[in-house]
């Protein structure tokens, strides 16, 4: 009887802790969404209106967002930069990871240590150097000024994760492929990469999210209005006067900017879990 009571109390406390953690994590997201659909009067009301009634709900902030700014164009810009940097990162990182996993390279340990060190290096410290390079090459207001740095920053992580997966694959599989006449590149593309799909999805999504959310580089290197990305456009939303802060419109921009990432993670949830757990078994 005491065991059942202890078990019930422990289960209750665990369930309560899980609910509190979930509410704490989702709190800012829920608040942003509610702000995006509340009227301006409800947003400015004192005391705060946490849960608006039907009379305090509106979709005007979303319509204003597209009426005042080319927000759909901002989303396309973010998607273009993010998807291209992700493709480049996976396309360059996968062969490099395979080489580090299977080939005997002189100084391999030193090379791996340098790659690991780069992943721990704060990318913001690269800002001034990249700014000089962008100015020297004339890449200002060019998507390459974002795509190349995003690829370079995420490439070390891609190499480390993919290398871990390649090391788990049996060498007999590669030997059999070579007997069948497969070259290294063909074997990598047609046999090995499909087997490492969870790692590809995991690193690809991490790269995509970083590129989608990055702010400092996008703010500095892109100044043309129709080339801006979502984080910059959302941060620069203004009201009808300098004294007005359009909280509802900013919240709507935040919701729309976050929604693609949420859908992406939910769609590839199983692959992400497989990639994180399997990749951590052996490194």
N, C-alpha and C positions, 0 to 999 in steps of 0.2 A: 504493500500500500504506500509506504514511504517512497519507494522507488518510482512508482507511478506519479506521485505528487511532485517529486523532484524533476522527473522527466517533463511533466506538464508545465512547471514553472520555467524550466530551461527553454522549452519550446516557445513558450509565450514571450519570454525575454528576447529570444533570438528573432522571432517574428516582428516584435516591436522595434528592435534595432534595425532590421532590414527596412521596415516602413519609414523610419526616421531618416535613414541614409538616402533612400529613394526620394523622399520629399525634399530633403536638403539639396540633393543633386538637381532635381527637376524644378526647384523653386524659382530660380532666375529665368528659366525657359518659360514656365507658366506665367510669370509676371510680365515678361516681354510680350507674350501672345495676348494676354488680357489687355495690356496697354495699347496694343495695336488695334484692338477692336472696340475700345472705349471712346466715347465722345470727348472732346476737349474739356468740356465742363466736368465730366467725371474724372478725367486725369488731374485736373487742377483742384478738385474738391478737397476740402479739409473738414473732418478727418478723411483719410484715404478711402477710396472705394475699392475694396479688394475684389469683390465679386459683383460686377455690375448687373443691374436688372435689365430686362429687354429694352426699356426706353433709353438706356445708356449705351447701347451697342450700335456700332456703325462700321461700315467698310470703306468709309471715305478716305481713310489714311492710305489704304492700298491703291485706290483710284488716283489720289493725289500724287502718290509716288511715281506712277507711270505718266501722269499728265505733266508734272513739273520737270521730270528728268527722263532721259532715255534709259530707264532702269533695265529693261530687257536687253539692251545693248551691253550694259555693264555685266550682266550675267553671262552673255556670250563671250565677252572678253575674258572673264575669270575662267570660264570653261575651256576656252582655247589655250590659255597659258597653262592651266593645270593639267590638261590632258596631254599636251605636247611635252611638257617637262616630265610627266609620268612615263610616257612612252620612251623618251630618251633615257631616262634613269634605268628602266628595266632593260632596254636594249643594250646599253653599255655595261650595266652592272652584272647582268647574268653571265655573259662570257668571261668577264673578269673573275667572278666568283667561282666559275667552273675551273678556270686556270689555277686559282689559288687552292682549290679543293683537290685537284687531281695531278697537276704538274709539279715537278720538283723545281722550284724557283729559288735561286740563290738569294739569301736574305729574306726568306719568306716570313719568318717570325718578326723581323724588324718592320717589314712592310705591313703586316697585320696590326702590329702595335701602332704604327702611324695612322692607319685607317681608323682604328678604335679611338685614337687621340683626336682625330678630326671630328668624329661624331660627338665628342664631349666639348668641342670648342664652340663657344657662343658665336653664332653666325652674325650677330649685330656688330661684332668687332671687325668684320670684313667690310663694313659699310663704306668707310672713307676710301679704302683701296679700290673697291668696286666702282665708286663714284668717279675716281680718276680714270679708271679703265673705260668706263662708259663715255666719259667726255672725250678721251683720246681717240676712241674708235667711232665717235659720232653715233652712238646707239641710243641717244636720248629720244624718247617718244617712239620707241621701237620695242615690240614685244620680245625680241631677243634679249633685251636688257633685263628681262625678268626670267625668261625661260632658261637661259644658260646658268645664272646663279642658282636658281631653284634646283636644277638638275645636279649641279656640282655639290650643293649642300646635302642633298639626300642620297647621293651616290654611295658614300661610305656605308651607310646603314643598309642599303640594298645589297651591297657586296657581302657584308657580314651575315645577313639573314640567309641569302641565297647559298652562300658557301656552306653554312650549317646544314642546309637541306641536301646539297649535293654530296656531302660527306656521308649522309645516311643511306644513299642509294647504293645497292650492291654493285661491285665492279664487274661481276659476271654479266650483268645486263649490258654494260658497255662492250665487254669482250664479244658477246654474242652479236651485237650490232656491227661491230667491226668485221666479224666473220661474214656477215651478210652483205658486206660491201659499203656500209655507211661511213662517210667521212665524219670528221669531228663536228663541223657546223651542222650538217644534216642530222646527225645523231642528237645534237643538242636541241635543235628546233623541233624535231618530230617525235623524239622519245623522252628525253630527260626533262625538258621544260613542262610538258603536260603532267609529268609525275610530281613536279614541284609547284603545281597550281596554287595550293594554299599560301605558299611563300610569296608567289608573284602577286596574288591578290592582297595580301597583308602589306607588303612593302609598297605596292602601287597605291593603295588607299591612303597610307601614311603620307606618301609623297603628294598625292592629290589634295589632301586636307591641308598640308603645309602651304602649298602653292595657292590654294583657294583663300586661305585666311591671312597670308602674309601682307603686311601693311607698310613697313618702312621703305622697302625697295620700290614698291608700287607707287607710293606717294611721291618719291623723289625722282625716279627715272621716267615716270609717265605724267605729263602735265596736260596733254591734249584731252579735252572733255570726253570725246567719244571713244577714247582708248582706256579710260579708267576702269579699274576693277571694283568689285562690290565693296570690299572693306573701305577703300578710299572714298567711293561715292557716298556710302552711308555716313561716313564721318564728316563729310562736307555738306550734308543736307542742311539747308537754312530755312528760316521762316520768312514771312512776308516783310519783316523788318529786322533790324539788327538786335532788337530787344526781345524777339520771339524765338523760342526754342521749340521746334515741332516734335515734341516727344512721341506723339502717336505715329508720325511718319517715320521717324527714326526706328521705332519699335517694329513697324511693318517691314522696313528694309532689313532689319536684323533677322526677323522671322523668315523672310524670303531668301536671305542669304545663307541661312543655316539649314533650311529645309532640304536642299539637294544633298548635303552631307549626311543628314539623318537618314534619308532614303537610301543612300549609297551604302552606309554601314549596315542598315537593317537588311538590305538585299543580300549582302555578302557576309552576313553574320557568322554563318557556319564555317566558311573558308577562313575568316579572320581568326576564329578560335583555334582552328586546326593549325594555322600558320604560327600563332603565338605559342601554342603548347608543343607542337612537334619540333619547332625550331629551337626550343629551349632544352631539348633532350641532350643534344650533343653539339658542341661548338668548337 
